[in-house]
């Protein structure tokens, strides 16, 4: 702690540790941002749903950024029960407890969303599922046409040789 705050994954300044840590932090930030935007664009909300959505993504942010929050060398780490020992076992136990709590609380927020939100989620999920099924059917049709063309070309080339 003499050199200031050191963030988990960046403390040693070694590329093989820093690159995965930065990729993880960037991917989680993108995931949370994209989830919020997608939800706002495709779901219908009542007033309470906005509050629950903020709480849900706050818990998801704590869940995904828990290594940054709890394993970095911040001053408050010394006051947290499982994290002050700086041992693998106690830190892992603390992380598991944090993950379980955050996931549970995010699910509580989802379960308390209004019927309007739940119905819009179900409709959007069904729409996505139908689009995927249509794409699979189109791809199978294209593959069968390609196979037919290949068989015809092979037959024609075999007949030409004879």
N, C-alpha and C positions, 0 to 999 in steps of 0.2 A: 504494500500500500504506500510505500515511500514515493514511488514514481507517479502517483495519482491512481485513478480508478482503472482497473484492468478488466476488460470485458472477456467473458468466457469464450474461448476459441481464438482470441486475439492476443492473449497474455504473453505467449512465448515468442511471438513474431516469426513463427515458422510457417512457411507457405503451405505445407501439407496439412496444417491445422487451420490456418486462416481461410484458405479457399473454401473448404467444406462449410465452415462456420458462416462465412459471408453468403454463400449460396443458400444455406438453410435459412438465415435471417431474411434474405431477399425473397426467397420462395414463400415463406410464411407471410410476409407483408403483402406480397402479391395475392396470395390465396385469400387472405382476409379482405383485402380491398376489392377483389373481383367478386367475392361472395356477397359483400354488402351491395355493390352496384347491381349485381344480378338479381338479388332479392328485391331491391327497390324498383327495378325495371319490370319484373315479371309477376310480382305478388301484389295483392291488394291488402291495404292496411287500415285498421282502425287506430285511434289515438294511442291506446294502450300498447299496441303492437310495436310502435316506434320505440317506446321506452324499453319493452322487453327485448327488442332487437339490439339496442345499444348495450343492454346488460349481457345478452348472449354473446355478442362479439367482444365485449370486454373480457368475459371469461375465456373465450377462445384465444384471445390475444395473450392472456396470462398463461394459458395452457401451452400455446406454441412458443412463446418467448420465455418460458420458465427457466431454461438454462441461462439466458441473458439476465433475468431478474434475480434468480436465486443462487447461481453458481459463480457469478462475477464477484470481484472483490470490492463490493460496496460496503460502507460502514454498517448498515443495518443487518448485514449477514451475521455479524457477531452476536446479534441479539435473537436470532431465529433458532428455535430448539434443535432442529435436525441439521442445520447448515453451519452452525458455529464450530463444529469439530473438524471440518475440512477433510473428512475421511470418505472413502468411496461408499462404504456401507450406509453411513448415516445420511450422506447426500442423496444416495439412491432412494432410501426410505422416504426422505422428505420430498423428493421429486414425485414419487409414486403417489404420496398422499395429496400433493398439490394437483397432480393430473386427475386423480379420481374426483377430488372436490370440484375442480373447474368443469370437468365433463358433466358431472352430476348437476351442477348449477346451470350449465348451458341447456341441458335437457329439461330442467324445470322451467326455464324460460320458454323453450319450445312448446312444452305441454300446456303452458298458460296462454299461448297465443289465441286470438279470437277465432271464431268459426269462419269469419271472412278470410282470414289469412290461411287457415287450414284448407279451406275449399279451393282457394286460388293456388296453393301449393300442389294440391292433388291434381287439379286441372292441368297445371303446367307440367307436372311429372308425367301425366298420361300423354300429353301432347309430345313431349320429348321421346317417350317410348314409341309412339306411333311413327314419328319421323325416323327413328332408328330402324324400325321394322321395314319401312318403305325403302330406306337406303340399302338394307340388306337384300331385299327382293330385287332392287335395281341392279345391284352388284352381281347377284347370282344370274340374272338375265344377261348381263353383259358378258359374264364368264362363259355362259353356255353358248352365246353367239360367237365368241372368240374361239371356243373349242370346236364348234361346227365349222367355222371358216378354216381353222387349222386342219381338220380332218379332210375337208374338201380339197384344200391346197395339196395336202399330202397324197390324196387319191389321184388328183390331176397330174402331179409330178411323177407318180409311179406309172401312170398310164402313158405318159409322154416318153418315158424311158423305154417302154416296151415297144 
